[in-house]
Amino acid sequence: MYRFSIFVLQFLLLIIALTFIFTNPFVVSLDIGNLKYSFSSNLFAVVFISFIFILYLIFYLFFRSRLSLGKYFLKNKYNKIEKGYLHFVDAMIAVANKDNKTALKSHKKMVSYLKDDPSLSLLLKSEVLKIEKKFPELNNVYEDMIKSKKTETLGYRGLMEQNLRNQDYHHAFLYGEKLFSINPNIEKLYDTLIFIAAKTKNWNQIILLSDKAFSNKIISKNDLNENKSIGFYEIAKIKFDSNIKDALKNILKAIELKKNFAPYVKLHLETIAALNDKRNLKKLIKKYWSLNPSSLLRSIITKILNDNDLNDIKFINEIIKNNASEEESKKLLIYFAIKNLKWDIARENVIGMIGSNPSKDICYFMSDIELGENNDKQKSDAWIMRAENAKLENSWICRITNQSQEEWSSLSDSGNYNSLVWSSPMMIRQNSN
């Protein structure tokens, strides 16, 4: 409304001015050199108004035609883009169907319509080359991808996967780390980097990556503690032979993050033993056994006690005093009673544990008692035969491959990261079924 009012006002002022000029004519004179030109003001007004009108008409026609041409070119551009995308879709469908001939044909057509956007062309090329297994050419495509912001994540991911396929873990990690810095939320990227870091024994990177992943809410607090504890544990193992005090610092960090985990406890006790701190060693053995008596811890503590000449019955009773009635405590006592030739203590504790289906441990204990106390080889051999038919004992089993191994390691013998569980092989098979 305001604009319209201004337009009306300007139009009225123009009419008034023209009316005044035409009703009050005067002579306009121009001296050009020696010549003098005179004409009426009305003629001047008509010529001026005509000039303005013609000028307006020229500008109107110019901009009108320009807009029409722009609209035409824009429409033509969008038609090309639409056709390009249609050929891209055809090519991707052909790739999915492993129809490489059609894919290449559609790719060529797509490129002719989408010359200004090489991103889709690179994506399509990479998919075709993957199917054709032309890996050197595929590497070149990925290198081109990382030059553009639009496709850099695809390029880095492709290069990481290519190097993983070639088992070049060093370069795979470099590309994966770059990808993680651009977009840490890419599915499975964190897990892949952790696996590569473990393969290359880059334990500090596992700690740093886990902190970054947690800050980006990619992993839970439990996963953070789990992976960082593995990093500190592995660093402690490396430091054990070169700097025992640094080893102790790192294993304590691991135990703080994952308390009472038997492999960490084992390294902690071995580290204290290497420092020749028997007083602290005895204190820790009693503490760990009091917190979590188990068959796995029993085997660890048994070796530590034997290696450090701490196997007298008096100290064994001190270890188990808070849980003496538990099965594992009794087994620990029986083992060292046999070792110290305390047959009455061994037999007294083993009798109530035999039952109808005794474990391998109990069978071997009975074999040692019969041979050591009574020198009865026949009964001893009978218990050994019975042990061979007893149920399988727990061991470290890879939950992915079901392969067993004696010692826990962050990378299983089959090459899987943090896949070992302390279990019966039979239980693992049943769960996998």
DRENDO-1510 file (C-alpha; in Angstrom, 1 decimal, always signed):
<recs>
REC; n; res; u; v; w
REC; 1; MET; +0.0; +0.0; +0.0 .
REC; 2; TYR; +2.8; +2.4; +0.9 .
REC; 3; ARG; +4.6; +1.7; -2.4 .
REC; 4; PHE; +1.4; +2.2; -4.4 .
REC; 5; SER; +0.9; +5.6; -2.6 .
REC; 6; ILE; +4.4; +6.7; -3.5 .
REC; 7; PHE; +3.9; +5.6; -7.1 .
REC; 8; VAL; +0.6; +7.6; -7.4 .
REC; 9; LEU; +2.2; +10.7; -5.8 .
REC; 10; GLN; +5.2; +10.5; -8.3 .
REC; 11; PHE; +2.8; +10.1; -11.2 .
REC; 12; LEU; +0.7; +13.1; -10.1 .
REC; 13; LEU; +3.8; +15.3; -9.8 .
REC; 14; LEU; +4.9; +14.2; -13.3 .
REC; 15; ILE; +1.5; +15.1; -14.7 .
REC; 16; ILE; +1.5; +18.5; -12.9 .
REC; 17; ALA; +5.0; +19.2; -14.2 .
REC; 18; LEU; +4.1; +18.3; -17.8 .
REC; 19; THR; +0.8; +20.3; -17.7 .
REC; 20; PHE; +2.8; +23.3; -16.4 .
REC; 21; ILE; +5.3; +22.9; -19.2 .
REC; 22; PHE; +2.7; +22.5; -22.0 .
REC; 23; THR; +0.4; +25.3; -20.7 .
REC; 24; ASN; +3.3; +27.7; -20.3 .
REC; 25; PRO; +5.5; +27.3; -23.3 .
REC; 26; PHE; +8.7; +29.2; -23.7 .
REC; 27; VAL; +11.5; +29.3; -26.3 .
REC; 28; VAL; +14.6; +27.3; -25.8 .
REC; 29; SER; +17.7; +28.6; -27.5 .
REC; 30; LEU; +21.0; +26.9; -28.1 .
REC; 31; ASP; +24.2; +28.5; -29.4 .
REC; 32; ILE; +26.4; +25.9; -31.1 .
REC; 33; GLY; +29.4; +27.7; -32.7 .
REC; 34; ASN; +28.2; +30.5; -35.0 .
REC; 35; LEU; +24.8; +28.9; -35.2 .
REC; 36; LYS; +21.8; +29.6; -33.0 .
REC; 37; TYR; +19.0; +27.0; -32.6 .
REC; 38; SER; +15.6; +28.0; -31.2 .
REC; 39; PHE; +12.7; +25.7; -30.5 .
REC; 40; SER; +9.6; +25.5; -28.3 .
REC; 41; SER; +9.8; +24.0; -24.8 .
REC; 42; ASN; +6.9; +21.7; -25.7 .
REC; 43; LEU; +9.0; +20.1; -28.5 .
REC; 44; PHE; +11.9; +19.7; -26.0 .
REC; 45; ALA; +9.6; +18.0; -23.5 .
REC; 46; VAL; +8.1; +15.6; -26.2 .
REC; 47; VAL; +11.6; +14.7; -27.4 .
REC; 48; PHE; +12.8; +14.1; -23.8 .
REC; 49; ILE; +9.8; +12.0; -22.9 .
REC; 50; SER; +10.1; +10.0; -26.1 .
REC; 51; PHE; +13.8; +9.4; -25.3 .
REC; 52; ILE; +13.0; +8.2; -21.8 .
REC; 53; PHE; +10.2; +5.9; -23.1 .
REC; 54; ILE; +12.5; +4.3; -25.8 .
REC; 55; LEU; +15.2; +3.8; -23.2 .
REC; 56; TYR; +12.8; +2.1; -20.9 .
REC; 57; LEU; +11.5; -0.1; -23.7 .
REC; 58; ILE; +15.1; -1.1; -24.6 .
REC; 59; PHE; +15.9; -2.0; -21.0 .
REC; 60; TYR; +12.6; -3.9; -20.5 .
REC; 61; LEU; +13.1; -6.0; -23.7 .
REC; 62; PHE; +16.8; -6.6; -22.8 .
REC; 63; PHE; +16.1; -7.9; -19.3 .
REC; 64; ARG; +13.0; -9.8; -20.3 .
REC; 65; SER; +14.9; -11.7; -23.0 .
REC; 66; ARG; +17.8; -12.2; -20.6 .
REC; 67; LEU; +15.6; -13.7; -18.0 .
REC; 68; SER; +14.0; -16.0; -20.6 .
REC; 69; LEU; +17.4; -17.2; -21.8 .
REC; 70; GLY; +18.5; -17.7; -18.2 .
REC; 71; LYS; +15.4; -19.7; -17.5 .
REC; 72; TYR; +16.0; -21.8; -20.6 .
REC; 73; PHE; +19.6; -22.6; -19.7 .
REC; 74; LEU; +18.6; -23.4; -16.1 .
REC; 75; LYS; +15.9; -25.7; -17.3 .
REC; 76; ASN; +18.4; -27.4; -19.7 .
REC; 77; LYS; +20.9; -27.7; -16.8 .
REC; 78; TYR; +18.4; -29.4; -14.5 .
REC; 79; ASN; +17.3; -31.7; -17.3 .
REC; 80; LYS; +21.0; -32.8; -17.8 .
REC; 81; ILE; +21.4; -33.3; -14.0 .
REC; 82; GLU; +18.2; -35.4; -13.9 .
REC; 83; LYS; +19.4; -37.6; -16.8 .
REC; 84; GLY; +22.8; -37.9; -15.2 .
REC; 85; TYR; +21.3; -39.1; -11.9 .
REC; 86; LEU; +19.0; -41.6; -13.8 .
REC; 87; HIS; +22.1; -43.1; -15.5 .
REC; 88; PHE; +23.8; -43.2; -12.1 .
REC; 89; VAL; +20.9; -45.2; -10.6 .
REC; 90; ASP; +21.0; -47.5; -13.6 .
REC; 91; ALA; +24.8; -48.0; -13.1 .
REC; 92; MET; +24.4; -48.7; -9.4 .
REC; 93; ILE; +21.7; -51.3; -10.1 .
REC; 94; ALA; +24.0; -52.9; -12.7 .
REC; 95; VAL; +26.8; -53.0; -10.1 .
REC; 96; ALA; +24.5; -54.7; -7.6 .
REC; 97; ASN; +23.7; -57.3; -10.2 .
REC; 98; LYS; +27.4; -57.6; -11.1 .
REC; 99; ASP; +26.6; -56.5; -14.7 .
REC; 100; ASN; +29.8; -54.7; -15.3 .
REC; 101; LYS; +29.2; -54.1; -19.0 .
REC; 102; THR; +25.9; -52.2; -18.3 .
REC; 103; ALA; +27.5; -50.4; -15.4 .
REC; 104; LEU; +30.4; -49.1; -17.5 .
REC; 105; LYS; +28.0; -48.0; -20.3 .
REC; 106; SER; +25.7; -46.1; -17.8 .
REC; 107; HIS; +28.8; -44.6; -16.2 .
REC; 108; LYS; +30.0; -43.1; -19.5 .
REC; 109; LYS; +26.5; -41.6; -20.1 .
REC; 110; MET; +26.4; -40.3; -16.5 .
REC; 111; VAL; +29.8; -38.6; -16.9 .
REC; 112; SER; +28.6; -36.8; -20.1 .
REC; 113; TYR; +25.7; -35.2; -18.2 .
REC; 114; LEU; +27.4; -34.6; -14.8 .
REC; 115; LYS; +30.8; -33.1; -16.0 .
REC; 116; ASP; +30.8; -30.5; -13.2 .
REC; 117; ASP; +30.4; -33.1; -10.4 .
REC; 118; PRO; +33.0; -35.9; -10.4 .
REC; 119; SER; +31.9; -37.2; -7.0 .
REC; 120; LEU; +29.3; -39.6; -8.3 .
REC; 121; SER; +31.6; -40.7; -11.1 .
REC; 122; LEU; +34.4; -41.6; -8.6 .
REC; 123; LEU; +31.9; -43.5; -6.4 .
REC; 124; LEU; +30.6; -45.5; -9.3 .
REC; 125; LYS; +34.1; -46.2; -10.6 .
REC; 126; SER; +35.2; -47.5; -7.2 .
REC; 127; GLU; +32.2; -49.9; -7.0 .
REC; 128; VAL; +32.9; -51.2; -10.6 .
REC; 129; LEU; +36.6; -51.7; -9.8 .
REC; 130; LYS; +35.8; -53.5; -6.6 .
REC; 131; ILE; +33.8; -56.1; -8.5 .
REC; 132; GLU; +36.4; -56.4; -11.2 .
REC; 133; LYS; +39.1; -56.7; -8.4 .
REC; 134; LYS; +41.3; -54.1; -10.2 .
REC; 135; PHE; +42.9; -53.0; -6.9 .
REC; 136; PRO; +45.7; -50.7; -8.3 .
REC; 137; GLU; +43.2; -48.7; -10.3 .
REC; 138; LEU; +40.9; -48.7; -7.3 .
REC; 139; ASN; +43.7; -47.2; -5.2 .
REC; 140; ASN; +44.0; -44.3; -7.7 .
REC; 141; VAL; +40.3; -43.6; -7.5 .
REC; 142; TYR; +40.4; -43.5; -3.7 .
REC; 143; GLU; +43.4; -41.1; -3.9 .
REC; 144; ASP; +41.3; -38.8; -6.1 .
REC; 145; MET; +38.4; -39.1; -3.7 .
REC; 146; ILE; +40.4; -37.7; -0.7 .
REC; 147; LYS; +41.1; -34.5; -2.7 .
REC; 148; SER; +37.5; -33.5; -2.4 .
REC; 149; LYS; +35.6; -32.6; +0.7 .
REC; 150; LYS; +32.5; -34.4; -0.7 .
REC; 151; THR; +34.2; -37.8; -1.1 .
REC; 152; GLU; +37.2; -37.7; +1.3 .
REC; 153; THR; +35.6; -40.0; +3.9 .
REC; 154; LEU; +34.9; -42.6; +1.2 .
REC; 155; GLY; +38.4; -42.2; +0.0 .
REC; 156; TYR; +40.1; -42.7; +3.4 .
REC; 157; ARG; +37.8; -45.6; +4.2 .
REC; 158; GLY; +38.6; -47.2; +0.9 .
REC; 159; LEU; +42.3; -46.8; +1.4 .
REC; 160; MET; +42.1; -48.2; +4.9 .
REC; 161; GLU; +40.2; -51.3; +3.7 .
REC; 162; GLN; +42.6; -51.8; +0.8 .
REC; 163; ASN; +45.6; -51.8; +3.2 .
REC; 164; LEU; +43.8; -54.0; +5.6 .
REC; 165; ARG; +43.2; -56.5; +2.8 .
REC; 166; ASN; +47.0; -56.4; +2.0 .
REC; 167; GLN; +47.8; -56.7; +5.7 .
REC; 168; ASP; +49.6; -53.4; +5.6 .
REC; 169; TYR; +48.4; -52.5; +9.1 .
REC; 170; HIS; +50.7; -49.4; +9.4 .
REC; 171; HIS; +49.1; -47.6; +6.4 .
REC; 172; ALA; +45.7; -48.9; +7.2 .
REC; 173; PHE; +46.0; -47.3; +10.7 .
REC; 174; LEU; +47.2; -43.9; +9.2 .
REC; 175; TYR; +44.2; -43.7; +6.8 .
REC; 176; GLY; +41.8; -44.9; +9.5 .
REC; 177; GLU; +43.1; -42.4; +12.0 .
REC; 178; LYS; +42.6; -39.6; +9.5 .
REC; 179; LEU; +39.1; -40.9; +8.9 .
REC; 180; PHE; +38.4; -41.0; +12.6 .
REC; 181; SER; +39.5; -37.3; +13.0 .
REC; 182; ILE; +37.0; -36.3; +10.2 .
REC; 183; ASN; +34.1; -38.5; +11.3 .
REC; 184; PRO; +34.5; -40.7; +14.4 .
REC; 185; ASN; +30.9; -41.9; +14.2 .
REC; 186; ILE; +31.4; -44.1; +11.1 .
REC; 187; GLU; +30.0; -47.5; +11.9 .
REC; 188; LYS; +32.7; -50.1; +13.1 .
REC; 189; LEU; +35.5; -47.6; +12.5 .
REC; 190; TYR; +36.5; -47.5; +16.2 .
REC; 191; ASP; +36.5; -51.3; +16.4 .
REC; 192; THR; +38.6; -51.5; +13.3 .
REC; 193; LEU; +41.2; -49.1; +14.6 .
REC; 194; ILE; +41.4; -50.8; +17.9 .
REC; 195; PHE; +42.0; -54.1; +16.1 .
REC; 196; ILE; +44.7; -52.6; +13.9 .
REC; 197; ALA; +46.4; -50.9; +16.9 .
REC; 198; ALA; +46.4; -54.3; +18.7 .
REC; 199; LYS; +47.9; -56.0; +15.6 .
REC; 200; THR; +50.7; -53.4; +15.4 .
REC; 201; LYS; +51.1; -53.4; +19.2 .
REC; 202; ASN; +50.3; -49.7; +19.3 .
REC; 203; TRP; +48.9; -49.8; +22.8 .
REC; 204; ASN; +49.2; -46.1; +23.5 .
REC; 205; GLN; +46.9; -45.5; +20.5 .
REC; 206; ILE; +44.3; -47.8; +22.0 .
REC; 207; ILE; +44.2; -45.7; +25.1 .
REC; 208; LEU; +44.0; -42.4; +23.1 .
REC; 209; LEU; +41.4; -43.7; +20.7 .
REC; 210; SER; +39.3; -45.0; +23.5 .
REC; 211; ASP; +39.3; -41.6; +25.2 .
REC; 212; LYS; +38.3; -39.9; +22.0 .
REC; 213; ALA; +35.6; -42.5; +21.3 .
REC; 214; PHE; +34.1; -42.0; +24.8 .
REC; 215; SER; +34.1; -38.2; +24.5 .
REC; 216; ASN; +32.2; -38.6; +21.2 .
REC; 217; LYS; +29.7; -41.0; +22.9 .
REC; 218; ILE; +30.7; -43.9; +20.6 .
REC; 219; ILE; +31.5; -46.3; +23.4 .
REC; 220; SER; +30.2; -46.9; +26.9 .
REC; 221; LYS; +32.1; -46.4; +30.1 .
REC; 222; ASN; +32.6; -50.2; +30.4 .
REC; 223; ASP; +34.1; -50.4; +26.9 .
REC; 224; LEU; +36.3; -47.5; +27.7 .
REC; 225; ASN; +37.6; -49.1; +30.8 .
REC; 226; GLU; +38.0; -52.5; +29.1 .
REC; 227; ASN; +40.1; -51.2; +26.2 .
REC; 228; LYS; +42.2; -48.8; +28.2 .
REC; 229; SER; +43.0; -51.6; +30.8 .
REC; 230; ILE; +44.2; -53.8; +27.9 .
REC; 231; GLY; +46.4; -50.9; +26.7 .
REC; 232; PHE; +48.0; -50.4; +30.2 .
REC; 233; TYR; +48.4; -54.2; +30.7 .
REC; 234; GLU; +50.2; -54.6; +27.4 .
REC; 235; ILE; +52.5; -51.6; +28.1 .
REC; 236; ALA; +53.2; -53.2; +31.6 .
REC; 237; LYS; +54.3; -56.4; +29.9 .
REC; 238; ILE; +56.6; -54.6; +27.5 .
REC; 239; LYS; +58.1; -52.5; +30.4 .
REC; 240; PHE; +58.5; -55.7; +32.6 .
REC; 241; ASP; +62.0; -56.5; +31.2 .
REC; 242; SER; +63.3; -52.9; +30.8 .
REC; 243; ASN; +61.7; -50.8; +33.6 .
REC; 244; ILE; +60.0; -52.8; +36.3 .
REC; 245; LYS; +58.8; -49.7; +38.1 .
REC; 246; ASP; +57.0; -48.4; +35.0 .
REC; 247; ALA; +55.6; -51.9; +34.6 .
REC; 248; LEU; +54.2; -51.7; +38.1 .
REC; 249; LYS; +52.6; -48.2; +37.4 .
REC; 250; ASN; +50.9; -49.5; +34.3 .
REC; 251; ILE; +49.6; -52.8; +35.7 .
REC; 252; LEU; +48.1; -50.9; +38.6 .
REC; 253; LYS; +46.2; -48.6; +36.2 .
REC; 254; ALA; +44.9; -51.7; +34.4 .
REC; 255; ILE; +43.7; -53.3; +37.6 .
REC; 256; GLU; +42.0; -50.0; +38.6 .
REC; 257; LEU; +40.0; -50.1; +35.4 .
REC; 258; LYS; +39.2; -53.8; +35.5 .
REC; 259; LYS; +39.4; -55.1; +39.0 .
REC; 260; ASN; +40.3; -58.7; +39.9 .
REC; 261; PHE; +40.8; -59.8; +36.3 .
REC; 262; ALA; +43.1; -62.8; +36.7 .
REC; 263; PRO; +45.6; -62.1; +33.9 .
REC; 264; TYR; +46.2; -58.6; +35.3 .
REC; 265; VAL; +46.5; -60.0; +38.9 .
REC; 266; LYS; +49.0; -62.5; +37.6 .
REC; 267; LEU; +51.2; -59.8; +36.0 .
REC; 268; HIS; +50.8; -57.7; +39.2 .
REC; 269; LEU; +52.1; -60.5; +41.4 .
REC; 270; GLU; +54.9; -61.3; +39.0 .
REC; 271; THR; +56.0; -57.7; +39.0 .
REC; 272; ILE; +56.0; -57.5; +42.8 .
REC; 273; ALA; +57.9; -60.8; +42.9 .
REC; 274; ALA; +60.5; -59.4; +40.4 .
REC; 275; LEU; +61.0; -56.4; +42.8 .
REC; 276; ASN; +61.8; -59.0; +45.5 .
REC; 277; ASP; +59.2; -57.5; +47.8 .
REC; 278; LYS; +58.0; -60.7; +49.5 .
REC; 279; ARG; +56.2; -58.9; +52.3 .
REC; 280; ASN; +54.0; -57.1; +49.8 .
REC; 281; LEU; +53.7; -60.2; +47.7 .
REC; 282; LYS; +52.3; -62.2; +50.6 .
REC; 283; LYS; +49.9; -59.4; +51.4 .
REC; 284; LEU; +48.6; -59.2; +47.8 .
REC; 285; ILE; +48.2; -62.9; +47.5 .
REC; 286; LYS; +46.0; -63.0; +50.6 .
REC; 287; LYS; +44.0; -59.9; +49.4 .
REC; 288; TYR; +43.3; -61.3; +45.9 .
REC; 289; TRP; +42.3; -64.7; +47.1 .
REC; 290; SER; +40.0; -63.2; +49.7 .
REC; 291; LEU; +38.3; -61.1; +47.0 .
REC; 292; ASN; +37.8; -63.7; +44.3 .
REC; 293; PRO; +38.8; -67.3; +44.8 .
REC; 294; SER; +38.5; -69.2; +41.5 .
REC; 295; SER; +40.1; -72.1; +39.6 .
REC; 296; LEU; +42.0; -69.6; +37.4 .
REC; 297; LEU; +43.3; -67.6; +40.3 .
REC; 298; ARG; +44.3; -70.8; +42.0 .
REC; 299; SER; +46.5; -71.9; +39.1 .
REC; 300; ILE; +48.1; -68.4; +39.1 .
REC; 301; ILE; +48.7; -68.2; +42.8 .
REC; 302; THR; +50.0; -71.8; +42.9 .
REC; 303; LYS; +52.7; -71.0; +40.4 .
REC; 304; ILE; +53.6; -67.7; +42.2 .
REC; 305; LEU; +53.8; -69.6; +45.6 .
REC; 306; ASN; +56.0; -72.3; +44.1 .
REC; 307; ASP; +58.3; -69.9; +42.3 .
REC; 308; ASN; +58.8; -67.8; +45.4 .
REC; 309; ASP; +59.2; -70.6; +47.9 .
REC; 310; LEU; +56.0; -69.5; +49.8 .
REC; 311; ASN; +54.4; -73.0; +49.9 .
REC; 312; ASP; +54.4; -73.9; +53.6 .
REC; 313; ILE; +51.0; -75.0; +55.0 .
REC; 314; LYS; +51.0; -72.3; +57.6 .
REC; 315; PHE; +51.0; -69.6; +54.9 .
REC; 316; ILE; +48.4; -71.5; +52.8 .
REC; 317; ASN; +46.1; -71.5; +55.8 .
REC; 318; GLU; +46.6; -67.7; +56.2 .
REC; 319; ILE; +45.6; -67.3; +52.5 .
REC; 320; ILE; +42.3; -69.2; +52.8 .
REC; 321; LYS; +41.3; -68.2; +56.3 .
REC; 322; ASN; +38.4; -65.9; +55.1 .
REC; 323; ASN; +36.9; -68.5; +52.7 .
REC; 324; ALA; +38.3; -71.9; +53.9 .
REC; 325; SER; +35.0; -73.7; +53.3 .
REC; 326; GLU; +34.9; -72.8; +49.6 .
REC; 327; GLU; +35.8; -75.5; +47.1 .
REC; 328; GLU; +38.7; -73.6; +45.5 .
REC; 329; SER; +40.2; -72.8; +48.9 .
REC; 330; LYS; +40.1; -76.5; +49.8 .
REC; 331; LYS; +41.7; -77.4; +46.5 .
REC; 332; LEU; +44.5; -74.9; +47.1 .
REC; 333; LEU; +45.1; -76.5; +50.6 .
REC; 334; ILE; +45.0; -80.1; +49.3 .
REC; 335; TYR; +47.5; -79.3; +46.6 .
REC; 336; PHE; +50.1; -77.9; +49.0 .
REC; 337; ALA; +49.3; -80.5; +51.7 .
REC; 338; ILE; +50.3; -83.1; +49.1 .
REC; 339; LYS; +53.4; -81.1; +48.1 .
REC; 340; ASN; +54.4; -80.9; +51.8 .
REC; 341; LEU; +53.5; -84.6; +52.4 .
REC; 342; LYS; +50.8; -83.7; +54.8 .
REC; 343; TRP; +48.6; -86.7; +53.9 .
REC; 344; ASP; +46.2; -86.4; +56.8 .
REC; 345; ILE; +45.3; -82.8; +55.8 .
REC; 346; ALA; +45.0; -83.7; +52.1 .
REC; 347; ARG; +42.8; -86.7; +52.7 .
REC; 348; GLU; +40.6; -84.9; +55.3 .
REC; 349; ASN; +39.8; -82.1; +52.8 .
REC; 350; VAL; +39.4; -84.2; +49.7 .
REC; 351; ILE; +37.0; -86.8; +51.0 .
REC; 352; GLY; +34.0; -84.6; +51.0 .
REC; 353; MET; +34.7; -83.4; +47.4 .
REC; 354; ILE; +34.9; -86.8; +45.6 .
REC; 355; GLY; +31.2; -87.5; +45.0 .
REC; 356; SER; +29.9; -89.6; +42.1 .
REC; 357; ASN; +31.5; -87.5; +39.3 .
REC; 358; PRO; +34.7; -85.9; +40.6 .
REC; 359; SER; +36.6; -83.3; +38.6 .
REC; 360; LYS; +40.0; -83.8; +37.0 .
REC; 361; ASP; +41.6; -82.0; +39.9 .
REC; 362; ILE; +40.1; -84.3; +42.5 .
REC; 363; CYS; +41.0; -87.4; +40.5 .
REC; 364; TYR; +44.7; -86.2; +40.3 .
REC; 365; PHE; +44.7; -85.3; +44.0 .
REC; 366; MET; +43.5; -88.8; +44.9 .
REC; 367; SER; +46.0; -90.4; +42.5 .
REC; 368; ASP; +48.9; -88.5; +44.3 .
REC; 369; ILE; +47.5; -89.3; +47.8 .
REC; 370; GLU; +47.2; -93.1; +47.0 .
REC; 371; LEU; +50.7; -93.2; +45.6 .
REC; 372; GLY; +52.3; -90.9; +48.1 .
REC; 373; GLU; +50.6; -92.0; +51.3 .
REC; 374; ASN; +50.0; -95.7; +50.6 .
REC; 375; ASN; +52.4; -96.4; +47.7 .
REC; 376; ASP; +49.4; -98.0; +46.0 .
REC; 377; LYS; +50.2; -97.6; +42.2 .
REC; 378; GLN; +47.2; -99.6; +41.1 .
REC; 379; LYS; +44.7; -97.3; +42.9 .
REC; 380; SER; +46.8; -94.3; +41.7 .
REC; 381; ASP; +46.6; -95.4; +38.1 .
REC; 382; ALA; +42.8; -96.1; +38.4 .
REC; 383; TRP; +42.3; -92.4; +39.5 .
REC; 384; ILE; +44.4; -91.2; +36.6 .
REC; 385; MET; +42.2; -93.2; +34.2 .
REC; 386; ARG; +39.1; -91.7; +35.9 .
REC; 387; ALA; +40.6; -88.2; +35.4 .
REC; 388; GLU; +40.8; -88.8; +31.7 .
REC; 389; ASN; +37.0; -89.4; +31.5 .
REC; 390; ALA; +36.2; -86.5; +33.8 .
REC; 391; LYS; +34.4; -83.4; +32.4 .
REC; 392; LEU; +36.6; -80.8; +30.6 .
REC; 393; GLU; +38.1; -78.1; +32.8 .
REC; 394; ASN; +37.7; -74.4; +32.0 .
REC; 395; SER; +40.3; -72.8; +29.7 .
REC; 396; TRP; +40.7; -69.7; +27.6 .
REC; 397; ILE; +38.4; -70.1; +24.6 .
REC; 398; CYS; +38.0; -67.7; +21.7 .
REC; 399; ARG; +34.3; -66.9; +21.4 .
REC; 400; ILE; +34.7; -66.3; +17.7 .
REC; 401; THR; +36.6; -69.4; +16.6 .
REC; 402; ASN; +36.1; -71.7; +19.7 .
REC; 403; GLN; +39.9; -72.4; +19.7 .
REC; 404; SER; +41.4; -72.8; +23.2 .
REC; 405; GLN; +44.7; -71.6; +24.6 .
REC; 406; GLU; +46.5; -71.9; +27.9 .
REC; 407; GLU; +47.3; -68.2; +28.5 .
REC; 408; TRP; +45.0; -65.1; +28.1 .
REC; 409; SER; +46.2; -62.6; +25.5 .
REC; 410; SER; +44.6; -59.4; +24.1 .
REC; 411; LEU; +44.9; -60.9; +20.7 .
REC; 412; SER; +43.9; -64.6; +20.6 .
REC; 413; ASP; +46.0; -67.2; +18.8 .
REC; 414; SER; +43.4; -67.0; +16.0 .
REC; 415; GLY; +44.0; -63.3; +15.7 .
REC; 416; ASN; +40.9; -61.8; +17.3 .
REC; 417; TYR; +41.0; -58.9; +19.6 .
REC; 418; ASN; +39.7; -59.3; +23.2 .
REC; 419; SER; +37.8; -62.5; +22.3 .
REC; 420; LEU; +39.0; -64.9; +25.0 .
REC; 421; VAL; +36.6; -66.0; +27.8 .
REC; 422; TRP; +37.3; -68.4; +30.7 .
REC; 423; SER; +34.9; -71.2; +30.0 .
REC; 424; SER; +34.4; -74.8; +29.2 .
REC; 425; PRO; +34.8; -75.7; +25.5 .
REC; 426; MET; +31.5; -77.5; +25.7 .
REC; 427; MET; +29.7; -74.4; +27.0 .
REC; 428; ILE; +31.1; -72.3; +24.2 .
REC; 429; ARG; +29.9; -74.7; +21.6 .
REC; 430; GLN; +26.4; -74.8; +23.1 .
REC; 431; ASN; +26.2; -71.0; +23.2 .
REC; 432; SER; +27.4; -70.7; +19.6 .
REC; 433; ASN; +24.7; -73.2; +18.5 .
</recs>
